[in-house]
Amino acid sequence: MPTPTPSQMTSQAPDPNRVMSRRDLFWQNVMREILSALAVAAGSGGRLSPTPKGAAFSSGPVDDMFDGRLAIVTTFGQRIPIADIFPVFACSVPTSAQQRSLSGDVQCTVYQIRTPSGEIYTLPISEIQAFHSLSEELVKTLEERAETAAIGSSAPEEPFGFAAFKSLSTDAESPTAPGDA
């Protein structure tokens, strides 16, 4: 069997840009399916109206699934818990074939997410890095720890890392002798 020439070897190697764009498209399709299924589940509970404005102000029974344990993580690393979710553009335009094709390309690619605390985010799928969920056991453990911490401490607890910040500011304020440096 003859050995392939360098030009034959490079023509068979996949183009890294094409591979990356396919992986990105695959991820966006996975996220679109997950978020669309969540929107349907939220809507079936009667908590979403047929418009994004109505979704932002909808009220009704809160399912356990939409109490913040499900969340998305943005490309900036921000975890956004999901209380309500609504696809901003979830339908095709029934006109010309070109317009149908264009609307199909952007359909279910932007979602409006309302958090349990009432914040509203409108994000394209391209900004979503990961899908995150907390297990039932972890939620119970966190609730138990929060209850025992609230019972055990009468003073408000400082945020994580605040003691280190205070020590740095104290060190910066205290004068040092010239020979101490």
C-alpha positions in Angstrom: 0.0 0.0 0.0 1.5 3.3 -1.0 2.2 6.0 1.6 0.0 9.1 1.2 1.7 12.3 0.2 1.5 15.3 2.5 -1.0 17.0 0.2 -3.3 13.9 0.4 -2.9 13.9 4.2 -3.9 17.5 4.7 -6.9 17.2 2.3 -8.3 14.4 4.5 -7.8 16.3 7.8 -10.9 18.0 9.0 -11.0 21.8 9.0 -10.8 22.9 12.7 -13.1 25.9 12.0 -15.7 23.7 10.4 -15.5 21.2 13.3 -15.9 24.0 15.9 -18.9 25.5 14.1 -20.6 22.1 13.9 -20.0 21.6 17.6 -21.4 25.0 18.4 -24.4 24.3 16.3 -24.9 21.0 18.0 -24.7 22.6 21.4 -27.2 25.3 20.5 -29.6 22.7 19.2 -29.3 20.7 22.4 -29.9 23.9 24.5 -32.8 24.8 22.3 -34.5 21.4 22.8 -33.9 21.6 26.6 -35.2 25.1 26.9 -38.2 24.5 24.6 -39.2 21.4 26.7 -38.9 23.5 29.9 -41.1 26.3 28.3 -43.7 23.7 27.4 -43.6 22.2 30.9 -43.9 25.7 32.5 -46.8 26.5 30.1 -48.6 23.4 30.9 -48.7 24.4 34.5 -50.7 27.4 33.5 -48.0 29.8 34.6 -47.1 31.3 31.2 -49.2 33.5 28.9 -48.9 33.4 25.1 -46.8 36.6 25.1 -43.4 37.4 26.6 -44.9 40.4 28.4 -47.5 38.1 30.0 -44.8 35.5 30.9 -42.9 38.2 32.9 -46.0 38.9 35.0 -47.6 35.5 35.1 -48.6 34.0 38.4 -50.0 30.7 39.5 -48.9 27.5 41.2 -45.2 27.1 41.3 -44.0 23.7 40.5 -41.1 22.2 42.3 -39.2 22.0 39.1 -39.3 25.8 38.7 -38.1 26.8 42.1 -34.6 27.7 41.0 -33.0 24.3 41.1 -32.9 24.3 37.3 -30.7 27.0 35.8 -28.6 28.0 32.9 -25.0 29.2 33.1 -24.0 32.1 30.8 -20.7 32.4 28.9 -19.7 34.9 31.7 -20.2 32.2 34.3 -23.4 33.7 35.8 -25.9 31.1 37.0 -29.5 32.1 36.2 -32.1 30.0 38.1 -35.3 29.4 36.1 -38.8 30.2 37.6 -40.4 30.8 34.2 -39.2 30.5 30.7 -40.6 31.7 27.4 -39.2 31.5 23.8 -39.3 35.0 22.4 -39.8 33.9 18.8 -41.4 30.4 18.7 -43.2 30.3 15.4 -42.5 30.4 11.6 -43.8 33.1 9.3 -46.2 31.5 6.8 -45.3 33.6 3.8 -42.7 33.1 1.1 -40.3 30.1 1.2 -37.4 32.5 1.8 -39.1 34.2 4.8 -40.1 30.8 6.2 -36.5 29.6 5.9 -35.3 32.8 7.7 -37.8 32.5 10.5 -37.0 28.8 10.9 -33.3 29.7 11.4 -34.1 32.0 14.3 -37.0 30.2 15.8 -36.5 29.3 19.5 -33.0 30.8 19.7 -33.8 33.6 22.2 -35.5 32.9 25.5 -36.9 35.1 28.3 -36.1 33.7 31.7 -37.6 34.9 34.9 -35.8 34.0 38.1 -37.5 33.1 41.4 -36.5 36.5 42.8 -38.3 38.2 39.8 -35.3 39.2 37.6 -35.9 38.8 33.9 -33.2 37.9 31.4 -33.6 37.7 27.6 -30.7 35.6 26.2 -29.8 34.1 22.9 -28.8 30.5 23.0 -25.2 31.5 21.9 -24.7 33.1 25.4 -25.6 29.9 27.3 -22.6 27.9 28.3 -24.2 25.1 30.4 -27.4 23.8 31.9 -27.3 23.3 35.7 -29.6 21.5 38.1 -29.6 20.7 41.8 -30.7 17.3 42.9 -33.5 16.8 45.5 -31.0 15.6 48.1 -28.7 18.6 47.6 -31.7 21.0 47.9 -32.7 19.4 51.2 -29.2 19.5 52.5 -28.8 23.2 51.6 -32.1 24.0 53.3 -31.1 22.1 56.5 -27.8 23.8 56.6 -29.4 27.2 56.1 -31.9 26.5 59.0 -29.2 25.3 61.4 -27.0 28.3 60.5 -29.9 30.7 61.1 -30.7 29.1 64.5 -27.0 28.9 65.6 -26.0 32.4 64.8 -27.6 35.5 66.2 -25.3 38.0 64.4 -25.4 38.3 60.6 -22.7 36.3 58.9 -20.2 38.1 56.8 -20.0 37.2 53.1 -17.3 34.7 52.1 -13.9 36.3 51.8 -15.0 39.5 53.6 -12.5 38.9 56.5 -9.6 38.8 54.1 -10.8 42.0 52.5 -11.1 43.7 56.0 -7.6 42.5 56.9 -6.2 44.0 53.7 -7.9 47.3 54.3 -6.7 47.3 57.9 -3.1 46.6 56.8 -3.3 49.4 54.2 -4.5 51.9 56.8 -2.0 51.1 59.5 1.2 53.2 59.2 4.5 51.2 59.0 7.8 52.3 60.2 10.4 52.9 57.5 12.5 50.0 58.7 9.6 47.5 58.7 9.2 47.3 55.0 
